[in-house]
Amino acid sequence: MLEAKKTQYDKSGPRVAQALERRHFAAYYCSTVSRAAQKILELIDPAASVGFGGSVTLDELNIRNALQERGQKLIDRRDAPREAWGDVMRRALTADVFLMGSNAVTEDGQLFNIDGNGNRVAALCYGPKEVIVAVGMNKVVPDAAAAYARVRHIAAPMNAQRFGGRTPCTATGQCGDCVSDDCICASMVLTRFCKPAGKIKVVLIGEDLGF
Ligand code: SF4
């Protein structure tokens, strides 16, 4: 990463964490991937059940493997056949801890997420006792309007490439504002305040991660 970008991340990250705290999120700024992974593992009680929302960032942090190695009880659709994914995603919403990424974070401390199945945004709103959100500083944007633009024009069209559904963005790389069966943009949720306080723990990472 360019040194100037890293310096900017390290100066801005703690300020974004403060803004999140003002909105009653618990927030931690970790300068590196390794520190972030360590922090997430510290935040999770080894006896807790852990549900997963799909997240490229969590994969880059290698969290799943680390949890498996210490014998954590995981509820992850990747361990089930595709026809059982719906049931597993529902069970994950009753986990002690739910792990996910975020599509954007505003400088004033709000989370913005888009979801095809609704399971990730459901966890943010209600369900698991704790939610841990891992997010790279590349997803920090000035405000809610910029968050919406980022998600519609960057995060969703990139994510669509992973899933390979029949959507305009899969074909062209750009959002076509579709209503196709394979649309991954069903729900858009702005989390402007964490209630109950501290339920959502945001680990901000001073590197470029995910989309
Ligand atoms: S084309 Fe459809 S699936 Fe793709 S980003 Fe736009 S609304 Fe989402």
Boltz pocket constraint, residues with backbone or C-beta under 6 A from the ligand:
constraints:
  - pocket:
      binder: B
      contacts: [[A, 151], [A, 152], [A, 156], [A, 157], [A, 160], [A, 167], [A, 168], [A, 169], [A, 170], [A, 174], [A, 175], [A, 176], [A, 177], [A, 178], [A, 179], [A, 180], [A, 182], [A, 183], [A, 184], [A, 185]]
      max_distance: 6.0
